[in-house]
Amino acid sequence: LGFIGETVLACLRLVVGKARFRRGDLMLFVQESGVQALGIVTLISFLIGLILAFMGAVQLQQFGAQIFVADLVGLGMTREMGAVMTGIIMAGRTGAAFAAQLGTMQVNEEIDALQTMGIPPMEFLVLPRMLALMVMMPLLCVYADMMGMLAGLLIGTGLLDLSAVEYLNETRKAVDLIDLGLGLGKSVVFGALVALAGCLRGMQCGRSASAVGAAATSAVVTGIVWIIATDGLFAVLTNRLGF
């Protein structure tokens, strides 16, 4: 069936309540993928918000339309940058960790031992990692959106002579639930892609120490490529659908 086919079967077994994995592992991966990632997500999202606000301010000030910096940052973060940057961060941070963990298990023949005992590795190892990222990515995406808009607010009030009330009202008018929902939907898909890329490269890992490093590197590259390609597909679909 291949890796993707086995993953689909594992998800179907989860839906019918027959998947076998430890709930404790799921909680551990949720913690590793969520709380422990807040620091880097905060830094990157805040800086992305600053960059968007600066870029918009330079152009919009020429026309006396600096208030629309709020629209640029709000829509840019909720529709695109929040989900994409969080996905890339998690690909470099968590996807590589998943590949290294499973690759080390391959080297130590732990995955072969699971198969010998009749425990499906896809359910026991891949499923909890994928579920953890799919659950935590939307929460991290919302947090990233807030950090980016906070950075835009600081630029608006500090450099553009806007009041906080003006900036927040303009953001509220520009960003609606469709924009937020689109970003959250992307984040769920990106979370699944990052987990699949990490687990795929980990399961394909060779039996040497250098192979583990190569698997981690490949997981990051694969995850980022899948995220960018999928985001492009989302852009085409949303344009065709009029969102």
N, C-alpha and C positions, 0 to 999 in steps of 0.2 A: 504493500500500500504506500510505502514511503512515509517520510516524517509528517507531512501535512495530513495525509489520510489517517495516520494513527492518531494525530492530534484531534482530528474531527471525531473519530470514534471515541476517544477519551472524553471529549466534551459531551457527546451524546450519552455516554454512560453516566456522566455527572448529572445531566438533566433528568435521567430516570432514577437517580439515586443509587447507582451501583458502582460509582468510581471509588477506588481505594487509595486514599492518601491521608496523612495525619493532619488533623486540624491545627495541631501545634505548629507544624511546619508552615502552614498558611499564615498564621498569626505572626510568625517570625519574619516571613518574607514581606508581609504588610508593613511591619515596623521598619525593616531595612529599606523598603521602597518608598516609604512615606516620611515618617518623622525624621529619619537620619538624612533625608535628602533636602530638608527645608533650607539648610544653610546655603548650599550652592544654588538652589532655585531662587532664593531671595536675592542673592548677589546678581546673578545673570539677568533675571527679570527686571530688577531695578535699573540696571545699566541699559538694557534694551529700551525701557521706557524713556530714559534720559536721551538716548540717541534719537528715538523717534521724535521726541519733543523738540530737540535742538534742530533737527533737519526741517521739521515743519515750521518752526519759528523763523528760521532764516528766510524761507521763501514767503511765508504768509505775512510777515511784517512789512514787506515791500508794498502790499496792497491794503494795509491796515486791517487785516483779517486774522489777527493773532488769536482771536477767540476760538477759531476752528482748529487750533492745536489740540483742543480737548477732543474733537471729533476724530482727528487723526490717531491720537494715542489710544483712545477708547476702542475704536473699531479695529485698529491694527493689532492691539493686544488680544481682544476677545475673539476675533475671527481667524487670525493667523499666528501671530508671533508667540502668544501664550502657549498654545498647544505645540507648535513646532519646536520652540526652544526647549520646552520641558521634555519633549520627546527626545531631542538630541542629547540633552543633559543625561536623561535616564539611559540612553543607549551607551554613552561613554562611561556611566557610573555603574548601572545595574546590569545592563546587558553583558558587559565584559565580565562582571562578577559571576553571573549565571554560567557563562561559557567556561570560566576558569574552574568553577565548582564541579560542573559535570565532566569537564575534561580531566580533572584530577581523579574523579571517580572512575573514569575510563582507564586511566593509568593504573590505578589500584585494583582494577577488575571488580569494583563494587557493583557496577551495573550488570555485569555478567552474573554476579552472585544473586542479584534481585531476580533476574530472569530464571535462574536455576530454581529459586524458591517459588516460582510461579507468580511473582509480583510484577505487574506491568510497569516498566520504567516510565512510560508516557503518563500514566495516571499518578504514579507515586512521586515523580520528580518534576515533570514538565507542567502538569496541571496546576499545582499550587502556586508555582512561580508566575504563570500566566494570569491566573485569577487575581493574585496580589497586585500585579501591575495594572490590570484593567480596573480594579477598584480604586487604587490610589491615584492614578493619572488624572482623572477628572478633578479630584480635590486639589492636587498640585497645580492643575491648570487654572482653577479659580484663584488660588493663592497667587500664582504668577501674574494673572490679569490684574489683581488688586495692587501688587507691587509695581507693575508697570504704570498703572494709572496714578499711583501715588507719586512716582517720579515725575510724571507729566504735570501733576498738580504743583509740585515744588518748582518746576521750571516756569509754569504759568504765573504763579504768584510771585516768584522771586525775580524773574527777568522780563516778563511781559506785562507787568502792572495789572494783572487780572486779580480779581478777588476770588477767594475760595468758593464763595457761593456761585459766582458767575461760572467758574470752571466746572463745578459739580453739576449745575443745572444744564450746561451745554452737553456734558457727558451723558447725563440722563436722557436728554432728547435724542442724542445720536445713537446710543446703544440700546437695542431692544432685546427681547428674549430670543428672537431668531438668531441674532448674532452670537449671543452667549451659548445657545444650544448647539450651534454649528461648531463652535470651538470645543465644547465638551464632547460632542460626538466624535470629532477628530481625535481628541485625547484618548478616548477608549480604544479606538482602532490603533493608534500609535503605541499604546501600552501593550496591546496584543502583539504587534509587530516586533517591538523591542524584545519581548519575552521569547517569541518564536525564534528570532535571529540568534539570541544568546544560547537558547537550548539546542537549536539546530547545530550550531558550530561546536558546542560542547559535546553533543552526542556523536559528532563526526570526528572528534579529536583522535589523534594517534596515541601511541603508547609510550611517549617520551615527554620529558620536561619541556623541551623546545616546542613540542606540538601543543602544549597547553597555552603557552604564550601566543603562538600563532592563532589558536582558536579564539582567544580573547580579542586579539587585534581584528580578526576577521568578523567577529560578532559586532564590534563597534561599526566597522565599515558597512557591513550588511544592513544593520539597523538604521543607520543614517540614510543610506541609499533608499531603502524601502520607505522611510518616512517622507523624504522629499518627493519621491515618485508618487506616493499615495496622496500627498498634499496637492500635487499638480492635478491629479485625477479629481480630487475634491473641487478644485478651482474650476475645472471645466464643467463638472456636473452642476455646481451651484450657479454658474453663469447660464447654463442651458435651462435650468429650472427657474431662473429669475430671482434667486435669493441674494 
